[in-house]
């Protein structure tokens, strides 16, 4: 757990450095896709977390695996709601919906990816594209 905590702390400092750099006037990032162009000046205080859509296991918490609960608690500790962070937990269905909305041309291929972990890996990029923030 100590190594996880150090990794999250490093991620926190990196994210805040990006947020600070993005907030500097004239240091904006442009987003392009199919003719859309939007200017983004600050990294949104939004933290994404993924989990499988599974029935809850008797005696378990919100996640079927304890380490996921521990990881989410750690993210909430380092990125607290009281400091303006929002936490989004994405399930398989949410990620599929995101792919259909943002990348309809790949939605069928996404649904055919055999493993849940692989779909989650792909889907998190869609969530970041759609909402910004960190994962």
C-alpha positions as CSV (number, residue, x, y, z in Angstrom):
1,X,0.0,0.0,0.0
2,X,2.9,2.4,0.7
3,X,4.1,2.0,-3.0
4,X,0.5,2.7,-4.2
5,X,0.4,5.8,-2.0
6,X,3.7,7.1,-3.3
7,X,2.5,6.5,-6.9
8,X,-0.7,8.4,-6.3
9,X,1.1,11.2,-4.6
10,X,3.4,11.5,-7.6
11,X,0.4,11.5,-9.9
12,X,-1.2,14.2,-7.8
13,X,1.8,16.5,-8.1
14,X,2.1,15.8,-11.8
15,X,-1.7,16.6,-12.3
16,X,-1.4,19.8,-10.3
17,X,1.6,20.9,-12.3
18,X,-0.4,20.3,-15.5
19,X,-3.3,22.2,-14.0
20,X,-1.1,25.1,-13.0
21,X,0.6,25.2,-16.5
22,X,-2.8,25.0,-18.2
23,X,-4.1,27.9,-16.2
24,X,-1.3,30.2,-17.5
25,X,-2.7,32.8,-20.0
26,X,-1.7,31.9,-23.5
27,X,-0.8,28.3,-22.5
28,X,-4.0,26.7,-23.8
29,X,-4.5,23.3,-25.4
30,X,-6.7,22.9,-28.4
31,X,-8.9,19.9,-29.0
32,X,-9.7,18.9,-32.6
33,X,-12.1,16.2,-33.8
34,X,-14.3,16.1,-36.8
35,X,-14.4,19.9,-37.2
36,X,-14.8,20.7,-33.4
37,X,-12.3,22.9,-31.8
38,X,-12.5,23.9,-28.2
39,X,-10.0,25.8,-26.0
40,X,-9.2,24.3,-22.7
41,X,-7.4,26.4,-20.2
42,X,-7.4,24.2,-17.0
43,X,-7.4,20.6,-16.2
44,X,-10.8,19.7,-14.8
45,X,-10.8,18.5,-11.2
46,X,-12.4,15.3,-12.2
47,X,-11.0,11.8,-11.3
48,X,-12.1,8.8,-13.2
49,X,-12.2,5.2,-11.9
50,X,-13.3,2.1,-13.7
51,X,-14.9,-1.1,-12.4
52,X,-16.8,-4.1,-14.0
53,X,-20.5,-4.2,-14.1
54,X,-21.1,-7.2,-11.8
55,X,-23.7,-8.1,-9.2
56,X,-22.5,-7.1,-5.8
57,X,-20.9,-10.0,-3.9
58,X,-22.4,-10.8,-0.5
59,X,-20.2,-9.3,2.2
60,X,-18.2,-7.2,-0.2
61,X,-18.4,-3.4,-0.5
62,X,-19.0,-1.4,-3.7
63,X,-16.3,-3.4,-5.6
64,X,-15.9,-7.2,-6.1
65,X,-12.2,-6.9,-5.2
66,X,-11.0,-5.3,-2.0
67,X,-7.9,-3.6,-3.6
68,X,-10.2,-1.6,-5.9
69,X,-12.0,-0.2,-2.8
70,X,-8.7,0.6,-1.2
71,X,-7.5,2.3,-4.4
72,X,-10.7,4.4,-4.7
73,X,-10.4,5.5,-1.0
74,X,-6.8,6.5,-1.7
75,X,-7.8,8.6,-4.8
76,X,-10.4,10.3,-2.7
77,X,-7.9,11.0,0.0
78,X,-5.4,12.6,-2.4
79,X,-8.0,14.3,-4.6
80,X,-10.6,15.4,-1.9
81,X,-14.1,16.5,-2.8
82,X,-13.7,19.4,-0.3
83,X,-11.0,20.8,-2.6
84,X,-13.3,20.7,-5.6
85,X,-12.6,17.3,-7.0
86,X,-15.3,15.1,-8.4
87,X,-15.0,11.3,-8.7
88,X,-16.7,9.4,-11.5
89,X,-16.8,5.6,-11.3
90,X,-17.4,4.1,-14.7
91,X,-18.9,0.7,-15.3
92,X,-18.8,-1.4,-18.5
93,X,-22.1,0.0,-19.6
94,X,-21.1,3.6,-19.1
95,X,-17.9,3.1,-21.1
96,X,-19.8,1.4,-23.9
97,X,-22.2,4.4,-24.0
98,X,-19.3,6.8,-24.1
99,X,-17.8,4.9,-27.1
100,X,-21.1,5.0,-28.9
101,X,-21.4,8.8,-28.3
102,X,-17.9,9.9,-29.1
103,X,-16.6,7.2,-31.4
104,X,-19.6,5.5,-33.0
105,X,-17.3,4.2,-35.8
106,X,-15.5,2.0,-33.3
107,X,-18.4,1.1,-31.0
108,X,-19.0,-2.4,-32.5
109,X,-15.3,-3.3,-32.4
110,X,-15.2,-2.0,-28.8
111,X,-18.1,-4.3,-27.8
112,X,-16.3,-7.3,-29.4
113,X,-13.1,-6.9,-27.4
114,X,-12.8,-10.2,-25.5
115,X,-11.6,-9.1,-22.1
116,X,-13.1,-6.6,-19.6
117,X,-9.7,-5.2,-18.7
118,X,-8.9,-4.5,-22.3
119,X,-12.3,-2.7,-22.8
120,X,-11.7,-0.7,-19.6
121,X,-8.3,0.3,-20.9
122,X,-9.8,1.6,-24.1
123,X,-12.9,3.0,-22.5
124,X,-11.0,5.2,-20.0
125,X,-9.5,7.1,-22.9
126,X,-13.0,7.8,-24.2
127,X,-14.0,9.1,-20.7
128,X,-11.0,11.3,-20.5
129,X,-11.7,12.6,-24.0
130,X,-15.3,13.3,-23.2
131,X,-14.9,14.9,-19.8
132,X,-11.2,15.7,-19.2
133,X,-9.6,15.1,-15.9
134,X,-7.3,12.4,-14.7
135,X,-7.4,8.6,-14.5
